Amino acid sequence: MAWRVLAGTVVLLLAGVFAAGAVDLRYLGRDDSGRALLETGAGQAYRSGVGDAVPGFGAVVEITDNTVVLRRLLTQQEKNALRQGGWAVYDAERLRVTRDDLRLLVVPLPDD
């Protein structure tokens, strides 16, 4: 009976970790001033520069043509949950969001 409870707890913890890893943020590129154009899964749009906070995702630390990087500090509650689950406890997480509209195009080379 005890092993069933333990197995169920492990499954729930892993499900929480994987669900937390899902990112619902899209990087749409840069505007003319170099600020990142971001959109959440809820449809909320943000125009953010380095140092600007995007609620729920952290502060923008880097913007390139292809990616935007955000840094989010974990709450004490999140740290406690990691500790209780036996996971490594860290203070901040980095989120790198790549533009999804950039695709590799296969172009045939002309014959010489």
C-alpha positions as CSV (number, residue, x, y, z in Angstrom):
1,M,0.0,0.0,0.0
2,A,2.8,2.4,0.9
3,W,4.5,1.9,-2.5
4,R,1.3,2.9,-4.3
5,V,1.1,6.2,-2.3
6,L,4.8,6.8,-3.1
7,A,4.3,6.1,-6.8
8,G,1.3,8.3,-7.0
9,T,3.2,11.1,-5.3
10,V,6.1,10.8,-7.7
11,V,3.7,10.9,-10.7
12,L,2.0,14.0,-9.4
13,L,5.3,15.7,-8.8
14,L,6.6,14.9,-12.3
15,A,3.3,16.1,-13.8
16,G,3.7,19.4,-12.0
17,V,7.3,19.8,-13.2
18,F,6.4,19.1,-16.8
19,A,3.3,21.4,-16.7
20,A,5.5,24.2,-15.2
21,G,7.9,23.7,-18.0
22,A,5.3,24.5,-20.7
23,V,5.8,28.1,-21.9
24,D,2.9,30.0,-23.3
25,L,4.8,33.0,-24.7
26,R,5.6,33.8,-28.3
27,Y,8.3,36.0,-29.6
28,L,7.1,37.9,-32.7
29,G,10.4,39.7,-33.5
30,R,11.6,43.3,-32.9
31,D,9.9,46.6,-33.6
32,D,11.7,49.5,-35.3
33,S,13.1,50.7,-31.9
34,G,14.6,47.2,-31.1
35,R,12.0,46.3,-28.5
36,A,10.7,42.7,-28.4
37,L,7.2,42.0,-29.5
38,L,5.7,39.3,-27.2
39,E,2.3,37.6,-27.0
40,T,1.0,35.3,-24.3
41,G,-1.3,32.4,-24.9
42,A,-4.1,34.5,-23.4
43,G,-3.6,37.0,-26.2
44,Q,-1.9,39.7,-24.1
45,A,0.6,41.6,-26.1
46,Y,3.8,43.3,-24.8
47,R,6.4,45.6,-26.3
48,S,9.4,45.1,-24.0
49,G,13.0,46.4,-23.9
50,V,15.9,45.0,-21.9
51,G,15.0,45.4,-18.2
52,D,11.2,45.5,-18.7
53,A,9.1,42.9,-16.8
54,V,6.6,40.7,-18.6
55,P,4.1,39.6,-15.9
56,G,4.4,35.9,-15.1
57,F,7.5,35.4,-17.3
58,G,10.2,37.7,-15.8
59,A,12.4,40.5,-17.0
60,V,13.8,40.8,-20.4
61,V,17.6,40.4,-20.3
62,E,18.5,39.9,-24.0
63,I,16.9,40.6,-27.4
64,T,18.2,39.3,-30.7
65,D,16.5,38.9,-34.1
66,N,15.9,35.2,-33.4
67,T,15.4,35.0,-29.6
68,V,14.4,36.9,-26.5
69,V,15.7,35.8,-23.1
70,L,13.9,36.5,-19.8
71,R,15.0,35.9,-16.2
72,R,12.4,35.2,-13.5
73,L,13.0,34.9,-9.7
74,L,11.3,32.0,-8.1
75,T,9.0,32.6,-5.2
76,Q,9.7,31.1,-1.8
77,Q,6.7,28.8,-2.3
78,E,8.2,27.5,-5.6
79,K,11.5,26.9,-3.8
80,N,9.8,25.1,-1.0
81,A,8.0,22.9,-3.5
82,L,11.3,22.0,-5.2
83,R,12.9,21.2,-1.9
84,Q,10.0,19.0,-0.7
85,G,10.1,17.2,-4.0
86,G,13.8,16.4,-3.6
87,W,14.7,18.6,-6.6
88,A,17.6,21.1,-6.8
89,V,16.6,24.4,-5.5
90,Y,17.5,27.5,-7.5
91,D,16.8,31.2,-7.2
92,A,16.1,32.2,-10.8
93,E,15.2,30.6,-14.1
94,R,16.2,31.8,-17.6
95,L,13.6,31.5,-20.4
96,R,14.8,31.6,-24.0
97,V,11.9,32.0,-26.5
98,T,12.8,31.5,-30.1
99,R,10.8,33.1,-32.9
100,D,8.5,30.4,-34.3
101,D,8.0,32.1,-37.7
102,L,11.6,31.5,-38.8
103,R,11.7,28.3,-40.8
104,L,14.4,26.6,-42.8
105,L,13.6,26.8,-46.5
106,V,15.1,24.3,-48.9
107,V,16.1,26.1,-52.0
108,P,17.4,24.1,-55.0
109,L,20.8,25.3,-56.3
110,P,21.0,26.1,-60.0
111,D,22.9,23.7,-62.2
112,D,26.4,25.0,-63.2
